[in-house]
Amino acid sequence: MSSYASGVSDLSLLGETIGANLERTVARFGDREALVDVAAGRRWTYAEFDRDVDRLARGLLARGISKGDRVGIWAPNCAEWVITQYATAKIGAVLVNINPAYRTHELKFVVEQSGLSLLVSAESFKTSDYRAMVSEIGFGDAVFIGTSGFSDLFLSGDKVDMSGLAFDDPINIQYTSGTTGFPKGATLSHHNILNNGYFVGELINYTEHDRVCLPVPLYHCFGMVMGNLAATSHGACIVLPRARVRPRRHARRRRCGEDHFPVRGADHVHRRAGPGRLRRV
């Protein structure tokens, strides 16, 4: 029985995987900037970004991660978060988004409930010692961003083979806030989140000339879908600001259009408007 109900529309959904969509963008806009990590002072063109995505994807494969395996990402916004998102998509591993604010019991629940094979983690965040928390729950297969354990995952070689992937494959697990109990996980496919991001970008007319500042959390659908996937499906540039940011000042300094500056939480986004004007929806 088909799980699709299709209506008449002038707009076709994208029938491709996230990795295939990224490579199509790279072929068109390889020399344009894809990602800027302001706090770390680093930037990537689309060609450079795709190269690092492939290098990490090869490293994950060499570590034994394969299609359908769960890979957790537990970190505040950083370039490594974005690269991990696309690397897991290219090999068909399911990225499990873990809230950076989780306490130990919440981390333990998500790790066990999702069936993690590998955790990519920051070493700490604010007052949380992630290393100690991971050790406390007894999860052994973790690599920490900024250490040799993570950097050693980046391997050179041939392009990653995506021929065994389909756009209906599960690719992401996102958890609810858990306000009425433990968090509930929702499993999403390439088709789900790529089209969600793509049509957000279409609605606000993203092009390869846009620079999109993303202070919203990447672990939330606003950050990784409406932010990252909306940008990369249109060749726009993702700008990750510092942890504390003043929107207008940052938009001017990084040449981000203030109309592409989502702020104040997941229910607001600035749309295209005249100079100096900000509209929220």
Summary of the structure (lengths in Angstrom):
residues: 281
radius of gyration: 18.2
end to end distance: 37.3
largest distance: 53.3
contacts: 889
relative contact order: 0.15
helix: 36%
strand: 18%
